[in-house]
Amino acid sequence: MTFCVVGLNHKTASVDLREQFAVRASNLVSSSNHLRIQEDQEEMVLLSTCNRVEIYLTCQQEQGRPSSLLRSLFDGAPDLRAHSYNYQNLDAVRHLFRVAAGLDSMVLGETEITGQVKKAYEFARSSGFTSATLNRAFQKAFEVVKEIRTGTLIGRGATSIGSVAVELAGKIFPQDLPRQPVLIIGAGQMAEACARHLSKKGTRSIMVSNRSFERAVKLAGDFGGRAVRFEDCLSAMASADIVVASTSSPVALLNYEEVRKVMMTRRNRPLLLIDISVPRNIDAELQRLGNVYLYNIDDLNEIVGEHVHNREQDLVLCDRIIETGVTKLLEKLGSLRAQRDEAGLGFRPAPVFASESVVGG
């Protein structure tokens, strides 16, 4: 039995491809069950974020082909052999630890990914999708993350995509950012990070629009902003110079024709659009509109590269902590396998009991 991870991420696949494989939280149950039955997997954790879709599992040596596993999630998916990866045993454990610690993220040291990994694992565990191997691996991963957070400075500075989006806006408006009216579409973690960093930069006018008006009111109120009802979002864009889109919508919220009309209302005043959603919330065709400047999540790489360069010493310390954790985990798993082999049980997960509850993502 082998510990494996197969997946694709921002390093191997563009946002155009990643958005085709994004799994919404409301679909985690059906997607996980489909994958488990289709591929005959006993242990499995499905992780889907804006920058990656990964499947952690125990498998036979001949299994774990990334293309077939990922394509089985969606009917008619494209060939992924050039955009996916497949790690096993030591490499798979190391990858899990790096992902959970934010070391494999677009924004080095980001903290949001740790919570996303925890949610994915807790969903799988409470749904009966994990047993001895994955339980030990993920629990050790969280121990390693804690050691990295307390023993290094990797998480200092901009540690989220939302904060990097604000840095991008600051580069485009180096002197005037505090005076630029900003509209944030969405009220989740990344939207909150945007609002928080805009507030730190001294931005005076922050509007928040969300399908749940109550959540928009809460987020806007936390940072002295104003909530906008979702149906009034386009009207609000007429007075905003910067729009940041960050929602879980599976379809584009802003299309070419709608924004064209907004630009007429604005008398063609320049408009900066930053789309940090996957799937994307803003139609890529908007790039054709005059005085509209659209950036998606993959366009943040230049700023991200600066962060990596500034944190090289911290990376060395993180890698040492990870390698120690990998060694300890593999020793435990090897001991568990030896005990099972001696008992004539083989190295199979413990049975899953029907009484275990199933929770949604």
C-alpha positions as CSV (number, residue, x, y, z in Angstrom):
1,M,0.0,0.0,0.0
2,T,1.3,3.4,-1.0
3,F,0.5,7.0,0.2
4,C,-0.1,9.1,-2.9
5,V,-1.2,12.5,-4.0
6,V,-2.3,13.4,-7.5
7,G,-3.3,16.9,-8.5
8,L,-2.8,20.1,-10.5
9,N,-2.0,23.6,-9.2
10,H,-1.0,27.1,-10.1
11,K,2.5,25.9,-11.1
12,T,1.3,23.3,-13.5
13,A,-2.0,24.6,-14.9
14,S,-3.3,28.1,-15.8
15,V,-6.4,29.5,-14.3
16,D,-8.3,28.6,-17.5
17,L,-7.7,24.9,-16.7
18,R,-7.9,25.1,-12.9
19,E,-11.4,26.7,-13.0
20,Q,-12.7,23.6,-14.9
21,F,-11.7,21.4,-12.0
22,A,-12.7,23.6,-9.1
23,V,-15.0,21.7,-6.7
24,R,-17.5,23.9,-4.8
25,A,-18.0,23.1,-1.1
26,S,-21.6,22.2,-1.8
27,N,-20.4,19.5,-4.2
28,L,-17.8,17.9,-2.0
29,V,-20.1,15.1,-0.9
30,S,-21.1,14.0,-4.4
31,S,-17.6,14.5,-5.9
32,S,-15.9,12.6,-3.1
33,N,-18.4,9.7,-3.3
34,H,-18.2,9.6,-7.1
35,L,-14.4,9.5,-7.0
36,R,-14.3,6.9,-4.3
37,I,-16.7,4.5,-6.1
38,Q,-15.4,5.2,-9.6
39,E,-11.7,4.6,-8.6
40,D,-12.4,2.0,-5.8
41,Q,-10.5,4.0,-3.1
42,E,-10.7,3.3,0.6
43,E,-8.9,6.3,1.9
44,M,-9.2,9.7,0.3
45,V,-9.1,13.4,1.0
46,L,-10.2,15.8,-1.8
47,L,-8.7,19.3,-1.6
48,S,-10.0,22.1,-3.9
49,T,-8.9,25.7,-3.6
50,C,-8.4,28.6,-6.0
51,N,-4.9,27.4,-6.8
52,R,-5.1,23.6,-6.6
53,V,-7.2,20.5,-6.9
54,E,-5.5,17.5,-5.2
55,I,-6.5,14.0,-4.1
56,Y,-4.7,12.4,-1.2
57,L,-5.2,8.7,-1.0
58,T,-3.7,5.3,-0.2
59,C,-3.3,3.2,-3.4
60,Q,-1.6,0.2,-4.9
61,Q,1.7,0.9,-6.7
62,E,0.1,0.7,-10.1
63,Q,-2.6,3.2,-9.2
64,G,-2.5,7.0,-8.7
65,R,-2.4,8.0,-12.4
66,P,-3.1,11.7,-12.1
67,S,-4.8,12.0,-15.5
68,S,-7.4,9.3,-14.9
69,L,-8.1,10.2,-11.3
70,L,-8.6,13.9,-11.9
71,R,-10.5,13.4,-15.1
72,S,-12.9,11.0,-13.4
73,L,-14.1,14.0,-11.3
74,F,-15.6,15.6,-14.4
75,D,-17.1,14.1,-17.5
76,G,-15.4,15.2,-20.7
77,A,-12.4,16.8,-18.9
78,P,-9.4,17.6,-21.1
79,D,-6.2,15.5,-21.1
80,L,-4.2,16.5,-18.0
81,R,-0.9,14.5,-18.5
82,A,1.0,17.7,-19.1
83,H,-0.5,19.6,-16.2
84,S,-0.8,17.2,-13.3
85,Y,1.6,15.5,-10.9
86,N,1.7,12.2,-9.0
87,Y,3.8,11.9,-5.8
88,Q,4.2,8.7,-3.7
89,N,5.3,7.9,-0.2
90,L,8.2,10.3,0.9
91,D,7.5,12.8,-1.9
92,A,3.8,12.7,-1.2
93,V,4.2,13.3,2.5
94,R,6.6,16.1,1.9
95,H,4.2,17.7,-0.6
96,L,1.3,17.5,1.9
97,F,3.4,19.2,4.6
98,R,4.5,22.0,2.3
99,V,0.9,22.6,1.1
100,A,-0.5,22.7,4.6
101,A,2.3,25.2,5.7
102,G,1.7,27.5,2.7
103,L,5.1,26.7,1.2
104,D,3.6,25.5,-2.1
105,S,1.2,28.4,-2.3
106,M,1.3,31.2,-4.8
107,V,1.7,33.5,-1.8
108,L,4.6,32.0,0.2
109,G,3.6,31.4,3.8
110,E,-0.1,32.1,3.4
111,T,-2.2,31.1,6.3
112,E,-5.6,30.5,4.6
113,I,-4.4,27.3,3.0
114,T,-3.9,25.7,6.5
115,G,-7.6,26.2,7.3
116,Q,-8.6,24.9,3.9
117,V,-6.5,21.7,4.3
118,K,-8.0,21.2,7.8
119,K,-11.6,21.6,6.5
120,A,-10.9,19.1,3.7
121,Y,-9.4,16.6,6.1
122,E,-12.2,17.0,8.7
123,F,-14.8,16.5,6.0
124,A,-13.1,13.3,4.8
125,R,-12.6,12.0,8.3
126,S,-16.1,12.6,9.5
127,S,-17.5,11.2,6.3
128,G,-15.6,7.9,6.8
129,F,-13.1,8.5,3.9
130,T,-10.0,8.2,6.0
131,S,-8.4,5.7,8.3
132,A,-5.0,5.0,9.9
133,T,-2.7,6.2,7.1
134,L,-4.3,9.4,6.1
135,N,-5.3,10.3,9.7
136,R,-1.7,10.0,10.8
137,A,-0.4,11.9,7.8
138,F,-2.7,14.9,8.2
139,Q,-2.4,15.1,11.9
140,K,1.4,15.1,11.6
141,A,1.1,17.8,8.9
142,F,-0.8,20.1,11.3
143,E,1.9,19.5,14.0
144,V,4.6,20.5,11.4
145,V,2.6,23.6,10.4
146,K,2.4,24.7,14.1
147,E,6.2,24.3,14.5
148,I,6.8,26.3,11.3
149,R,4.5,29.1,12.4
150,T,6.1,29.4,15.9
151,G,9.7,28.7,14.8
152,T,10.1,30.8,11.7
153,L,9.0,34.2,10.2
154,I,7.6,32.7,7.0
155,G,4.1,34.1,7.7
156,R,5.1,37.8,8.0
157,G,4.0,40.5,5.6
158,A,1.6,39.8,2.8
159,T,0.3,36.2,3.5
160,S,-2.9,35.9,1.4
161,I,-4.0,36.4,-2.2
162,G,-6.2,39.2,-0.9
163,S,-3.3,41.1,0.5
164,V,-1.3,40.7,-2.8
165,A,-4.3,42.0,-4.7
166,V,-4.1,45.1,-2.6
167,E,-0.4,45.4,-3.3
168,L,-1.1,45.2,-7.0
169,A,-3.6,48.1,-6.7
170,G,-1.0,50.0,-4.7
171,K,1.6,49.6,-7.5
172,I,-1.0,50.9,-10.1
173,F,-2.0,53.8,-7.8
174,P,1.3,54.4,-5.9
175,Q,0.3,57.8,-4.6
176,D,-3.5,57.8,-4.7
177,L,-4.6,54.4,-3.4
178,P,-6.1,55.8,-0.2
179,R,-8.3,58.2,-2.3
180,Q,-9.5,55.5,-4.8
181,P,-13.0,54.2,-4.1
182,V,-13.0,50.4,-3.9
183,L,-15.8,47.9,-4.5
184,I,-15.2,44.3,-3.1
185,I,-17.5,41.7,-4.5
186,G,-17.7,38.8,-2.1
187,A,-17.5,38.5,1.7
188,G,-15.4,35.4,2.3
189,Q,-11.8,35.1,3.6
190,M,-10.0,36.6,0.6
191,A,-12.5,39.5,0.5
192,E,-11.9,40.1,4.2
193,A,-8.2,40.1,3.6
194,C,-8.6,42.7,0.9
195,A,-10.7,44.9,3.1
196,R,-8.3,44.6,6.0
197,H,-5.2,45.5,3.9
198,L,-7.1,48.3,2.2
199,S,-7.9,49.7,5.6
200,K,-4.3,49.5,6.6
201,K,-3.3,51.4,3.5
202,G,-5.7,54.2,4.5
203,T,-8.4,53.6,1.8
204,R,-11.2,55.9,2.7
205,S,-14.1,54.4,0.6
206,I,-14.7,50.7,0.7
207,M,-17.9,49.2,-0.6
208,V,-18.8,45.5,-0.1
209,S,-21.4,43.6,-2.2
210,N,-22.4,40.1,-1.6
211,R,-25.4,37.8,-2.3
212,S,-25.9,37.7,1.5
213,F,-26.5,41.3,2.3
214,E,-26.1,40.6,6.0
215,R,-22.5,39.3,5.4
216,A,-21.8,42.4,3.3
217,V,-23.0,44.6,6.1
218,K,-20.8,42.8,8.6
219,L,-17.7,43.0,6.5
220,A,-18.2,46.6,5.5
221,G,-18.9,47.6,9.1
222,D,-15.7,46.0,10.4
223,F,-13.7,48.4,8.2
224,G,-15.8,51.5,8.1
225,G,-17.2,50.8,4.7
226,R,-20.6,50.6,3.1
227,A,-22.6,47.5,2.1
228,V,-24.1,47.3,-1.3
229,R,-27.0,45.0,-2.2
230,F,-25.9,42.4,-4.8
231,E,-28.5,43.6,-7.4
232,D,-27.0,47.1,-7.1
233,C,-23.4,46.0,-7.7
234,L,-23.2,47.4,-11.3
235,S,-24.5,50.8,-10.1
236,A,-21.9,50.9,-7.4
237,M,-19.2,50.2,-10.0
238,A,-20.0,53.6,-11.6
239,S,-18.4,55.3,-8.6
240,A,-15.5,52.8,-7.9
241,D,-12.1,53.0,-9.5
242,I,-11.0,49.6,-8.2
243,V,-13.1,46.4,-8.2
244,V,-11.9,43.2,-6.5
245,A,-14.0,40.1,-7.2
246,S,-13.7,37.2,-4.8
247,T,-16.7,34.9,-4.7
248,S,-17.4,31.2,-5.1
249,S,-19.8,31.7,-8.0
250,P,-19.3,29.0,-10.7
251,V,-20.1,31.5,-13.4
252,A,-18.9,35.0,-14.4
253,L,-20.7,37.8,-12.5
254,L,-19.5,40.7,-14.7
255,N,-19.8,40.4,-18.4
256,Y,-18.7,42.5,-21.3
257,E,-22.0,44.2,-22.2
258,E,-22.8,45.1,-18.5
259,V,-19.4,46.7,-17.9
260,R,-19.5,48.4,-21.2
261,K,-22.6,50.2,-20.1
262,V,-21.0,51.0,-16.7
263,M,-18.0,52.6,-18.5
264,M,-20.4,54.8,-20.5
265,T,-21.9,56.0,-17.2
266,R,-18.3,56.6,-15.9
267,R,-17.6,58.6,-19.0
268,N,-14.8,56.1,-19.7
269,R,-12.9,56.9,-16.5
270,P,-10.2,54.2,-16.0
271,L,-11.4,51.1,-14.1
272,L,-9.1,48.5,-12.4
273,L,-10.6,45.0,-12.1
274,I,-8.8,42.4,-10.0
275,D,-10.4,38.9,-10.2
276,I,-9.0,36.6,-7.6
277,S,-11.7,34.0,-7.9
278,V,-11.5,30.5,-9.4
279,P,-13.7,29.9,-11.3
280,R,-13.2,33.5,-12.5
281,N,-16.0,36.0,-11.7
282,I,-15.1,38.5,-14.5
283,D,-15.3,37.7,-18.2
284,A,-11.9,37.8,-19.8
285,E,-13.4,39.6,-22.8
286,L,-13.5,42.8,-20.7
287,Q,-9.8,43.2,-21.5
288,R,-11.0,44.5,-24.9
289,L,-12.8,47.5,-23.4
290,G,-10.9,50.7,-23.5
291,N,-9.7,52.1,-20.1
292,V,-10.6,48.8,-18.4
293,Y,-7.5,47.0,-16.8
294,L,-8.3,43.4,-15.9
295,Y,-6.0,41.2,-13.8
296,N,-6.7,37.6,-12.7
297,I,-5.2,35.5,-10.0
298,D,-2.3,34.3,-12.3
299,D,-1.3,37.9,-12.9
300,L,-0.1,38.3,-9.3
301,N,3.0,36.3,-9.9
302,E,5.4,39.3,-10.2
303,I,4.5,40.5,-6.7
304,V,4.7,36.9,-5.4
305,G,8.2,36.5,-6.7
306,E,9.4,39.4,-4.6
307,H,8.0,37.7,-1.5
308,V,9.8,34.5,-2.3
309,H,13.2,36.3,-2.7
310,N,12.7,38.1,0.7
311,R,12.0,34.9,2.6
312,E,14.8,32.5,1.4
313,Q,16.4,32.2,4.8
314,D,13.0,31.3,6.4
315,L,12.5,28.7,3.7
316,V,15.7,26.9,4.7
317,L,14.4,26.6,8.3
318,C,11.0,25.4,7.1
319,D,12.5,22.7,5.0
320,R,14.5,21.4,7.9
321,I,11.3,21.2,10.0
322,I,9.5,19.4,7.2
323,E,12.2,16.9,6.6
324,T,12.3,16.0,10.3
325,G,8.5,15.6,10.3
326,V,8.6,13.4,7.1
327,T,11.1,11.1,8.7
328,K,9.1,10.7,11.9
329,L,5.8,10.0,10.0
330,L,7.3,7.4,7.7
331,E,8.8,5.7,10.7
332,K,5.4,5.5,12.3
333,L,3.7,4.3,9.2
334,G,6.5,1.7,8.7
335,S,5.9,0.5,12.2
336,L,2.2,0.2,11.7
337,R,2.7,-1.8,8.5
338,A,5.1,-4.2,10.2
339,Q,2.5,-4.7,13.0
340,R,-0.3,-5.4,10.6
341,D,1.9,-7.8,8.5
342,E,2.9,-9.8,11.6
343,A,-0.8,-10.1,12.5
344,G,-1.6,-11.3,8.9
345,L,-3.8,-8.3,8.3
346,G,-1.9,-6.7,5.5
347,F,-1.7,-2.9,5.3
348,R,-5.3,-2.0,4.7
349,P,-7.3,0.8,6.4
350,A,-9.6,0.0,9.3
351,P,-13.2,-0.6,8.2
352,V,-15.6,2.4,8.0
353,F,-18.8,2.0,10.1
354,A,-22.1,3.2,8.8
355,S,-22.9,5.0,12.0
356,E,-20.2,7.7,11.2
357,S,-21.9,10.9,10.3
358,V,-21.5,12.7,7.0
359,V,-21.0,16.4,6.9
360,G,-21.1,18.9,4.1
361,G,-18.2,21.1,3.1
